[in-house]
């Protein structure tokens, strides 16, 4: 039996490697496009010069190094964080519709950021990223309690309704606060809430990188437990997995990842839904590969959305969050229809 399965496993490994290599190549090409495309187009040769032989007196070099490089890195890190958070949530609840944007996690993080910026006068991401993580955690706890996710996580309808209701309530609270904020604060928050990466800077990149790194370490520590619990709670416990500890540490990872991504890029939806589905189609049931491909595909999706947003109405821009919504909305509808057809 093992001899019969060996060629299948080898073919799957080769396929994963090919897709991984092609995805990394696509990410590199998109990163170059992100540095070259904008309200002021910059030739690729100038981009390479700015990176390899920077001239502080050249305004094009300054645009590349000080504006577009942190924006590109922020898109990659925020996308990877949202994709990984979505993969963890879908694995944890065994819910194909679980995603930080749809289940109120991003709305909670956004509420935390808006409260910090408007009520406490916080202006730096290093100051309000903790409020974003706290808001994400409280919103997630609220959705899981309202939707009874620990008991009925495989029922996506209950969880989705709880997430939608909480998102609407948090959105209303956030809107009230923003509308009553001073004009300068309102203008800053307005761009951020649309999911725009236009004002990303190196400080935000550093905070985002640290948060994503910690969230990644926590997430990877749970991979073996998620693989075990995927076979059922009783069998997972027999294999040494602790469901409560797995839930707590996974929720911590989601708080860090979704909170940091929202603090850096705004409340971006559907990235954490689409990427894990694509990852499972490529990687199979192993969460080690699902996590890796979810992060990679989500980074591709958000960076691509940011680049497309600069092209479609050039020289103006469409926020990346709006582009991902246009892509993810039909995917969400298709996923719901497929799930309903698969239920008895």
Secondary structure, 3 states (H helix, E strand, C coil): CHHHHHHHHHHHHHHHHHHHHHHHHHHHHHHHHHHHCCCCCCCHHHHHHHHHCCCCCCHHHHHHHHHHHHHHHHHHHHHHHHHHHHHHHHHHHCCCCCCCCCCCHHHHHHHHHHHHHHHCCCCCHHHHHHHHHHHHHHHHHHHHHHCCHHHHCCCHHHHHHHHHHHHHHHHHHHHHHHHCCCHHHHHHHHHHHCCCCCCCCHHHHHHHHHHHHHHHHHHHHCHHHHHHHCCCHHHHHHCCCCHHHHHHHHHHHHHHHHHHHHHHHCCCCCHHHHHHHHHHHHHCCCHHHHHHHHHHHHHHHHHHHHHHHHHCCCCCCCCHHHHHHHHHHHHHHHHHHHHHHHCC
